[in-house]
Amino acid sequence: MEAGRIAYRNAQQGTKKHILILITNSFACINIIHSGLAKKLASEYDVHLLSTMIRSEQLLQVNSHFDLDLKLIDLDLPREPTWITYLRRFEKILFAEHFDIVTQQIKYQRKGKWTQFWVKNLLWLISHKNAAKIMLKAIRRLIIFLTSFSIKLKTLLPYHFEGVISSSPLDPRENRIVNFCRKNRMKSLAIIISWDNMTSKGVINADHDYTLVWNNFMKNEFLQFYSIFNIAGPKVIATGIPRFDCYFQDRAEYQNAETRKGLDILPGNRVILIATSALRHFPNQLEIILDVLHFAEVEGNVHVVVRCHPADPFNAYNQLTDKKSVTIWHPKNLPKAGKDRFYTWFPELNFLDSLAETLRICDVCIQFASTMKLDAAACGKRVISIAYDGNMPLPHHKSVARLYDYNHQIPLNALQLDELVRSKEQLFIALKNNLDHRGANSELSSIKPFIHFTEAKSVDYTANVIAEWLD
């Protein structure tokens, strides 16, 4: 019966090819839907979504807001057997060791003593590089084979999808669906959603015809890492960052005034934007925010906007709400409870516009080793990067300073787009200097190697590459 309805609908829609997009990550949702990429694709293809945060209610909002006709496949993603989870963790350890990935080495230092003991001894046993390489190839091939079968996923076959797009290709749930689809002769394409993914998330346990990345740094990383798996002719293309297109679109001046009014910023006040990171990465952020507020009170005519990370608790900065010189902005639509609430969060539809507008009105952006360094630089804003831990210095493997040593940060550090501060005193000097020299920080050309485009071209280019893949 269901297959008949699908066949009838397909006939009604003529010759449009049917594609499936997997969305299991909130930032992937922003990159695919909020950026306008989904709208671009829907004009050419019959697009179906399989998602962990988009349900019927959210789909109605998306279709109405963007004038789309996306379809939703109501299917719970299969759970991964525990033993495969442990196999993937072992694979991740091997991968980090074989390629000497500093990010993972720093992360392992934060683990308990027993975990460190077992990892250290495990790596000693297989310290020979060729042994690790052989094991990596065998484990990855085994995982792909074992996750290519699923009775539950057979409900996808009657749709006759031309291809499947994995928007978070390091997510094992998406790997399972891609492996099943490829086993049933469907094409697959991966979109790496963040610059840190390939050195922080382990291994992509699925083969793709095309892999789309932000820039040539990521392209070279992929080719270096995945060449050991003897993947036949992987096509890796730098397409820029679709969600960054919003930074290069003209906005009327009155919109800046409206944004300032909405954030309760008095006319003439200078604006410091603090973009928090997830508290699990840097739990002492409140101490830094209090330092900035102290500076604002002493300086005068300064307003501080704290833009909270979606993983921040709702009450993380409640004690600041009675201060006139600060506005706390928290994402909406977040589930009220649950350890996975961030991973099932459907971002409000104006999320990108709100972020771009807030960046445009700020004079300086303070960030904690996050992608916001690139976001702010793309908007021509001065950036201060925090590398001290508040009132109590921490050992390096727990300190916020460690985050700047991660693999993906190192090439960007070399450009010195930001001002790295290692104490409260350095922060105050940096804030004073940056606020006294208001205006654009640097030419966009300096960050072009990281964002690939300095015009609103990424959405169109990505859509064209997808068309090439399907044809």
C-alpha positions in Angstrom: 0.0 0.0 0.0 2.7 2.5 1.0 4.8 1.6 -2.0 1.8 2.2 -4.2 1.3 5.7 -2.8 4.9 6.5 -3.2 4.9 5.3 -6.8 1.8 7.4 -7.5 3.3 10.5 -6.0 6.5 10.0 -8.0 4.5 9.8 -11.2 2.7 13.0 -10.3 6.0 14.8 -9.8 7.3 14.0 -13.3 11.0 13.6 -13.9 12.4 15.2 -10.7 15.1 13.0 -9.2 14.5 11.9 -5.6 17.2 12.5 -3.1 17.4 11.8 0.6 19.2 14.2 3.1 20.2 12.9 6.5 20.2 15.6 9.3 21.3 14.3 12.7 23.1 17.4 13.9 21.7 20.9 14.7 24.6 22.7 13.0 24.1 20.5 10.0 20.5 21.6 10.0 21.6 25.2 10.0 24.1 24.5 7.2 21.6 22.7 5.0 18.3 24.3 5.7 18.8 27.8 7.2 21.5 28.6 4.8 19.1 28.3 1.8 20.9 25.2 0.4 17.8 23.0 0.8 15.7 25.6 -1.0 18.2 25.6 -3.9 18.1 21.8 -4.1 14.3 21.6 -3.8 13.9 23.7 -6.9 15.6 20.9 -8.9 14.9 17.7 -6.9 12.2 15.9 -4.9 13.9 16.2 -1.5 13.1 13.9 1.5 14.5 14.4 5.0 15.5 11.8 7.6 16.3 13.7 10.8 16.6 13.4 14.5 15.4 17.0 15.2 13.0 17.7 12.4 9.5 16.3 12.9 6.2 17.1 11.3 5.8 20.4 13.3 9.2 21.6 12.4 8.8 20.6 8.8 5.6 22.6 8.5 7.6 25.7 9.8 10.5 25.0 7.3 8.2 24.6 4.3 6.2 27.7 5.2 9.2 29.9 6.0 11.2 29.0 3.0 8.3 28.3 0.6 9.3 24.6 0.1 7.8 21.2 -0.3 10.2 19.0 1.6 9.0 15.6 2.6 9.7 13.9 5.9 10.5 10.2 6.4 9.2 9.2 9.8 11.8 6.6 10.8 13.7 6.2 14.0 17.3 5.6 13.3 18.6 2.1 14.2 20.6 1.9 17.4 24.1 0.8 17.2 25.1 -2.5 19.0 27.3 -1.8 22.0 30.2 -3.9 20.7 30.3 -1.9 17.5 30.5 1.3 19.6 33.5 -0.1 21.4 35.0 -1.2 18.1 34.7 2.3 16.8 36.4 3.8 19.9 39.3 1.4 19.4 39.4 2.5 15.7 39.5 6.1 16.8 42.4 5.5 19.1 44.3 3.7 16.3 43.5 6.5 13.9 44.8 9.3 16.2 47.9 7.3 17.0 48.7 6.5 13.4 48.3 10.1 12.2 49.7 11.7 15.3 46.6 13.8 15.9 47.4 16.2 18.7 43.7 17.0 19.3 43.1 13.4 20.5 46.3 13.3 22.5 45.2 16.3 24.5 41.7 14.9 25.0 43.0 11.6 26.3 45.0 13.5 29.0 41.6 14.6 30.4 40.5 11.1 30.9 40.7 9.1 34.1 44.0 7.4 35.1 42.7 3.9 34.2 41.6 5.0 30.7 45.0 6.6 30.2 46.7 3.5 31.4 44.7 1.2 29.0 45.1 3.6 26.0 48.9 3.9 26.7 49.4 0.2 26.9 47.2 -0.6 24.0 49.1 1.7 21.8 52.4 0.3 23.0 51.3 -3.2 22.0 50.5 -2.0 18.5 53.1 0.7 18.2 54.4 -0.5 14.9 52.9 1.9 12.3 52.2 -0.8 9.7 50.3 -2.9 12.3 48.1 0.1 13.1 47.5 0.7 9.5 46.5 -2.9 8.8 44.2 -3.0 11.8 42.6 0.3 10.8 41.8 -0.9 7.3 40.4 -4.2 8.6 38.2 -2.6 11.3 36.8 0.1 9.0 35.9 -2.5 6.3 34.3 -4.8 9.0 32.2 -1.9 10.4 31.0 -0.9 6.9 30.1 -4.5 6.1 28.2 -5.1 9.4 26.3 -1.9 9.1 25.1 -2.5 5.5 22.2 -4.6 6.6 19.0 -3.4 8.2 15.5 -4.7 8.0 14.2 -1.4 9.4 15.8 0.6 6.6 14.2 -1.5 3.9 11.3 1.0 4.1 13.6 3.4 2.2 13.8 1.2 -1.0 10.3 2.0 -2.5 11.3 5.7 -2.7 13.9 4.9 -5.4 16.3 7.6 -4.3 18.9 8.6 -6.8 21.3 9.4 -4.0 21.7 10.1 -0.3 23.4 13.2 1.2 25.0 12.7 4.6 25.3 16.1 6.3 27.2 14.7 9.4 29.3 11.9 7.9 31.1 11.2 11.1 27.9 10.2 12.8 27.6 6.4 13.0 23.8 6.6 12.5 24.3 8.3 9.2 27.1 5.8 8.3 24.7 3.0 8.8 22.1 4.5 6.4 24.7 5.3 3.8 26.1 1.8 3.9 22.6 0.3 3.5 21.9 2.7 0.6 25.1 2.0 -1.2 24.6 -1.7 -0.8 21.3 -1.1 -2.7 23.1 0.8 -5.4 22.4 4.4 -4.4 24.9 7.2 -4.8 26.2 9.0 -1.7 27.7 12.4 -0.9 29.1 13.7 2.3 29.2 17.3 3.6 31.7 17.8 6.4 30.0 20.4 8.6 32.9 21.7 10.7 36.7 22.3 10.3 37.5 20.2 13.4 35.5 17.1 12.5 38.2 15.0 10.8 40.7 15.4 13.7 38.2 15.2 16.6 35.4 12.8 15.6 37.2 9.6 14.5 36.7 7.8 11.2 34.1 8.1 8.5 32.9 4.5 8.3 31.1 4.8 5.0 32.4 5.4 1.4 31.1 8.3 -0.5 31.3 9.2 -4.2 31.8 12.9 -3.3 33.0 14.6 -0.1 32.5 18.3 0.3 34.7 20.3 2.7 35.2 23.9 3.7 38.6 24.6 2.3 41.8 23.1 0.9 43.2 22.5 4.4 40.4 20.0 5.0 40.7 18.6 1.5 44.3 17.8 2.1 43.5 16.3 5.5 40.9 14.0 4.0 43.2 12.9 1.2 46.0 12.2 3.7 43.8 10.3 6.2 41.7 8.3 3.8 44.3 7.3 1.3 45.3 4.4 3.6 41.8 2.9 3.0 42.3 2.5 -0.7 39.0 4.2 -1.5 38.5 4.1 -5.3 38.7 7.6 -6.7 37.2 9.7 -3.9 36.2 13.1 -5.2 36.9 15.8 -2.6 35.8 19.3 -3.3 36.2 22.6 -1.3 32.9 24.3 -1.5 33.1 26.9 1.2 30.6 27.2 4.1 27.0 27.5 3.0 25.9 29.2 6.3 28.6 31.9 5.8 26.8 33.3 2.8 24.6 35.3 5.1 27.6 37.4 6.1 28.2 38.6 2.6 24.7 39.8 1.8 23.8 43.5 2.0 21.6 44.6 4.9 19.8 47.9 5.2 21.2 50.2 7.9 17.9 50.4 9.7 18.3 46.7 10.5 21.3 47.5 12.7 19.2 50.0 14.6 16.5 47.4 15.1 19.0 44.8 16.3 20.5 47.3 18.8 17.0 48.2 20.1 16.0 44.5 20.4 19.1 43.9 22.5 18.4 46.9 24.7 21.6 48.7 23.6 21.5 52.5 24.2 22.4 54.7 21.2 26.1 55.5 21.0 27.1 52.7 23.3 30.0 50.5 22.1 29.2 46.8 21.9 31.3 43.8 23.1 29.9 40.4 21.9 30.9 37.4 24.0 30.2 34.1 22.2 30.3 31.3 24.7 31.5 27.8 24.0 29.9 24.7 25.4 30.5 24.7 29.2 32.0 21.2 29.0 34.9 22.6 27.1 35.4 25.6 29.3 33.4 25.6 32.6 34.9 28.8 33.9 33.5 31.1 31.3 31.4 33.0 33.8 34.6 34.3 35.5 35.7 35.8 32.1 32.3 37.3 31.5 32.4 39.0 35.0 35.9 40.4 34.1 34.4 41.9 30.9 31.4 43.4 32.8 33.8 44.9 35.3 35.7 46.5 32.4 32.4 47.8 30.9 31.4 49.4 34.2 34.7 51.1 34.6 34.9 52.2 31.0 31.3 53.4 30.6 29.2 53.6 27.4 29.8 49.9 26.8 27.2 47.2 26.4 28.0 43.5 26.6 26.0 40.9 24.7 26.5 37.3 25.8 25.4 35.0 23.0 25.1 31.6 24.7 26.1 28.3 23.1 23.1 25.9 22.6 24.7 23.4 25.0 24.7 26.0 27.8 22.2 25.4 30.6 19.3 27.8 30.7 20.3 29.2 34.0 24.1 29.4 33.4 24.2 33.2 33.5 21.1 34.0 35.4 23.0 36.0 38.0 23.9 38.6 35.3 20.3 39.4 34.3 19.9 42.3 36.8 22.8 44.3 35.2 21.8 47.1 32.8 24.9 46.9 30.7 24.5 43.2 29.7 22.0 41.3 27.4 21.9 37.5 27.7 20.8 35.9 24.4 19.9 32.2 24.6 18.8 30.0 21.7 15.2 29.1 21.5 13.5 25.8 20.8 15.9 23.9 23.1 14.3 20.9 24.9 14.0 21.7 28.6 15.7 18.5 29.8 17.6 15.4 28.7 21.3 14.8 28.3 20.9 14.8 24.5 18.8 17.9 24.3 21.5 19.8 22.3 21.6 17.0 19.7 17.8 17.1 19.2 17.6 20.9 19.1 15.9 22.4 16.0 17.3 25.9 15.6 14.9 28.7 15.3 14.5 29.7 11.7 16.0 33.2 12.1 19.1 31.7 13.9 21.6 32.7 11.1 20.1 36.1 10.6 20.2 36.8 14.3 23.8 35.8 14.5 24.8 37.9 11.5 23.0 40.9 12.8 24.6 40.7 16.2 28.0 40.4 14.7 27.4 43.4 12.5 26.6 45.7 15.4 29.4 44.6 17.7 32.7 46.5 17.9 34.7 43.5 19.2 34.0 39.8 19.6 35.4 37.7 22.5 35.5 34.0 21.8 36.9 30.8 23.4 38.7 28.8 20.6 35.5 28.3 18.6 34.4 28.8 15.0 33.2 32.3 16.1 36.8 33.5 15.3 36.0 32.8 11.7 32.4 34.1 11.9 33.6 37.4 13.4 36.5 37.8 11.0 34.1 37.2 8.0 32.1 40.1 9.3 35.3 42.3 9.5 35.2 42.4 13.3 38.1 42.5 15.7 38.5 39.3 17.7 39.9 38.7 21.2 40.6 35.0 22.0 40.6 34.0 25.7 43.5 31.8 26.8 43.3 32.1 30.6 41.1 30.3 33.0 39.7 33.0 35.2 40.7 33.2 38.8 42.3 29.8 39.1 45.0 28.6 36.6 44.5 25.0 35.5 46.9 22.4 34.1 47.3 22.7 30.4 45.2 19.6 29.5 42.2 21.2 31.4 42.9 24.8 30.5 41.1 26.7 27.8 44.5 27.4 26.3 44.7 23.7 25.3 41.9 24.3 22.7 44.2 26.5 20.6 46.6 23.6 20.3 44.0 21.4 18.5 45.0 20.5 15.0 42.3 22.6 13.2 43.3 25.7 15.1 47.0 25.7 14.3 46.9 27.0 10.7 44.5 29.8 11.7 46.6 30.8 14.7 49.4 31.5 12.3 47.4 34.3 10.6 47.1 36.1 14.0 43.7 37.4 13.1 42.8 37.6 16.7 44.5 38.9 19.9 45.2 36.1 22.3 45.0 37.2 25.9 46.4 35.1 28.8 45.3 37.2 31.8 42.7 39.7 33.0 45.2 42.5 32.6 45.9 41.6 29.0 42.1 41.3 28.4 41.5 44.9 29.6 44.3 46.3 27.5 43.0 44.4 24.4 39.5 45.6 25.0 40.6 49.2 25.5 42.7 49.2 22.3 40.1 47.5 20.2 37.2 49.8 21.3 39.3 52.9 20.8 40.1 51.7 17.2 36.6 50.8 16.0 36.1 49.6 12.5 37.1 46.7 10.3 39.9 44.5 11.6 41.4 43.0 8.4 40.8 42.3 4.7 38.6 39.3 4.0 41.4 38.0 1.8 43.3 37.0 4.9 40.7 34.4 5.9 39.8 33.2 2.4 42.0 30.1 2.7 39.7 29.0 5.5 36.2 30.0 4.2 37.0 29.6 0.5 34.6 32.3 -0.6 34.4 36.0 0.5 31.1 36.5 -1.4 27.7 34.8 -1.1 28.7 32.0 -3.4 28.9 28.8 -1.3 25.3 27.8 -1.5 25.2 28.1 -5.3 28.5 26.3 -5.7 27.6 23.5 -3.4 24.3 23.0 -5.3 26.1 22.8 -8.6 28.5 20.2 -7.2 25.6 18.2 -6.0 24.0 18.4 -9.5 27.3 17.2 -10.9 27.3 14.3 -8.5 23.8 13.2 -9.4 24.3 13.5 -13.1 
